[in-house]
Amino acid sequence: MRFRPLALAAGILTLATAGLAVAQQWESSGILAYRQSEMKVLGAHMGAIKAVVTDQRDFLASVPRHAEDIAAVAKLIPSLFPEGSGAGTPAGDTDALPAIWEKWGDFQAQAQTMGKLAEELAATAETGDPMATAQAFAKLGKEGCGACHETFRKKSS
């Protein structure tokens, strides 16, 4: 008689644990999809700015808006990488390296640097100087996006 309540309790505990694992997988795959979408947004803004600084200078006035949007996303970046959303987790396929969570403070600082550089680009573009804007854009690409990818993103094959 005593066996049945114990078996029932064990069964309930097993189902509850499995349910939590499934919920965590759904949650982490959701954050991965959102994170990848935000990174595509960053890429789109960088692409638009690149077009302006390389050969579409008539659109120089649009650069501050793009740069401000980059700065806004940069503020979100740490929240897009919760623990358990890296490669080899239920989150799914990602290029995020374990270094993100191993060097969390550095990762947060890099996101802040990116935001600061984007704000500097916006201010520079507002002056209307295309050469200075191109230089500020190059700095954002190298010291913002590029530096983060160098340390925290899996190399493309």
LINCOR-V180431 format. One record per backbone hydrogen bond with DSSP energy under -1.0 kcal/mol. CO is the residue of the C=O (numbers start at 1). NH is the residue of the N-H. E is the energy in kcal/mol with one decimal. If there is no record, write none. Layout:
co=(CO & CO)
nh=(NH & NH)
e=(E & E)
This chain:
co=(2 & 3 & 4 & 5 & 6 & 7 & 8 & 9 & 10 & 11 & 12 & 13 & 14 & 15 & 16 & 17 & 18 & 19 & 20 & 21 & 22 & 23 & 24 & 25 & 26 & 27 & 28 & 29 & 30 & 31 & 32 & 33 & 34 & 35 & 36 & 37 & 38 & 39 & 40 & 41 & 42 & 43 & 44 & 45 & 46 & 47 & 48 & 49 & 50 & 51 & 51 & 56 & 57 & 59 & 60 & 62 & 63 & 64 & 65 & 66 & 67 & 68 & 69 & 70 & 71 & 73 & 76 & 77 & 78 & 82 & 86 & 89 & 95 & 96 & 97 & 98 & 99 & 103 & 104 & 105 & 106 & 107 & 108 & 109 & 110 & 111 & 112 & 113 & 114 & 115 & 116 & 117 & 118 & 119 & 120 & 121 & 122 & 124 & 125 & 129 & 130 & 131 & 132 & 133 & 134 & 135 & 136 & 137 & 138 & 139 & 140 & 140 & 141 & 144 & 145 & 146 & 147 & 148 & 149 & 152)
nh=(6 & 7 & 8 & 9 & 10 & 11 & 12 & 13 & 14 & 15 & 16 & 17 & 18 & 19 & 20 & 21 & 22 & 23 & 24 & 25 & 26 & 27 & 28 & 29 & 30 & 31 & 32 & 33 & 34 & 35 & 36 & 37 & 38 & 39 & 40 & 41 & 42 & 43 & 44 & 45 & 46 & 47 & 48 & 49 & 50 & 51 & 52 & 53 & 54 & 55 & 56 & 59 & 60 & 62 & 63 & 66 & 67 & 68 & 69 & 70 & 71 & 72 & 73 & 74 & 75 & 77 & 79 & 80 & 81 & 85 & 89 & 92 & 154 & 87 & 100 & 102 & 103 & 107 & 108 & 109 & 110 & 111 & 112 & 113 & 114 & 115 & 116 & 117 & 118 & 119 & 120 & 121 & 122 & 123 & 124 & 125 & 126 & 127 & 128 & 133 & 134 & 135 & 136 & 137 & 138 & 139 & 140 & 141 & 142 & 143 & 144 & 145 & 146 & 148 & 149 & 150 & 151 & 152 & 153 & 97)
e=(-1.3 & -2.7 & -2.8 & -2.4 & -2.5 & -2.5 & -2.4 & -2.4 & -2.3 & -2.4 & -2.6 & -2.5 & -2.5 & -2.5 & -2.1 & -2.1 & -2.3 & -2.5 & -2.7 & -2.2 & -2.5 & -2.6 & -3.1 & -2.5 & -1.9 & -2.0 & -1.8 & -2.1 & -2.2 & -3.1 & -2.7 & -1.9 & -2.5 & -2.3 & -1.9 & -2.0 & -2.3 & -2.4 & -2.4 & -2.4 & -2.6 & -2.5 & -2.3 & -2.4 & -2.6 & -2.1 & -1.8 & -2.8 & -1.9 & -2.1 & -1.3 & -2.5 & -1.8 & -2.3 & -1.5 & -1.8 & -3.0 & -2.7 & -2.0 & -2.0 & -2.4 & -2.0 & -2.2 & -2.4 & -1.3 & -1.3 & -1.2 & -1.5 & -1.4 & -1.3 & -1.2 & -1.4 & -3.5 & -1.0 & -1.9 & -2.2 & -2.5 & -2.4 & -2.6 & -2.3 & -2.4 & -2.0 & -2.1 & -2.5 & -2.4 & -2.1 & -2.6 & -2.8 & -2.2 & -2.2 & -2.3 & -2.2 & -2.3 & -2.3 & -2.5 & -2.8 & -1.7 & -1.3 & -1.6 & -2.1 & -2.3 & -2.2 & -2.5 & -2.4 & -2.3 & -2.1 & -2.1 & -2.6 & -2.4 & -2.9 & -1.5 & -1.6 & -2.7 & -1.6 & -2.6 & -2.4 & -1.4 & -3.2 & -1.5 & -2.3)
